[in-house]
Amino acid sequence: MISVQPTMNVAAQCRKFDARMQTAPSVDAAAYLAYCKGLLLASVAMGAPQPASNFIPMYEEEYES
């Protein structure tokens, strides 16, 4: 389920991706996290910000299963 949070702290949400990118197991995994971070920033730009928790499961499904 997608949750929209108009008052969320965007910087804090981005740091969640940055921390995972620093410890990513491969360059591909880090690139996928950067892609997910881009999706988060795109949702902010469209005026419907979504938290990192909406995008991180996509990464976990690809790289942690």
C-alpha positions in Angstrom: 0.0 0.0 0.0 1.3 3.4 -0.9 1.2 6.0 1.8 1.5 9.7 1.0 3.0 11.9 3.7 3.0 15.6 2.9 4.9 16.6 6.0 7.7 14.0 5.9 11.3 14.9 6.3 12.7 14.3 2.8 16.3 14.6 4.0 15.8 11.9 6.6 14.2 9.6 4.0 17.1 10.2 1.6 19.6 9.3 4.4 17.9 5.9 4.6 18.9 5.2 1.0 22.4 6.7 1.5 23.2 4.5 4.5 22.2 1.4 2.5 24.2 2.5 -0.5 27.3 2.7 1.6 27.0 -0.9 2.7 25.5 -2.3 -0.5 27.0 -5.7 -1.4 27.7 -4.7 -5.0 27.8 -1.8 -7.4 24.6 -3.1 -8.9 22.8 -3.1 -5.6 24.0 0.5 -4.9 22.8 1.6 -8.3 19.4 0.0 -7.6 19.2 1.9 -4.3 20.0 5.1 -6.2 17.2 4.3 -8.6 14.8 3.8 -5.7 16.0 7.1 -4.1 15.2 8.7 -7.5 11.7 7.4 -7.3 11.3 8.9 -3.9 12.5 12.3 -5.1 10.3 12.1 -8.1 7.3 11.5 -5.8 8.3 14.6 -3.9 8.6 16.6 -7.1 5.1 15.5 -8.2 3.7 16.8 -4.9 2.8 13.4 -3.5 5.8 12.5 -1.3 6.1 8.8 -0.3 8.4 7.5 2.4 11.4 5.3 1.8 9.5 2.4 3.3 7.4 2.3 0.1 10.6 1.8 -2.1 13.0 -0.2 0.1 11.0 -3.4 -0.2 11.7 -3.3 -4.0 15.4 -3.4 -3.2 15.0 -6.1 -0.6 13.1 -8.3 -3.0 15.8 -8.0 -5.6 19.0 -8.2 -3.5 18.2 -9.7 -0.1 16.1 -12.7 -1.0 
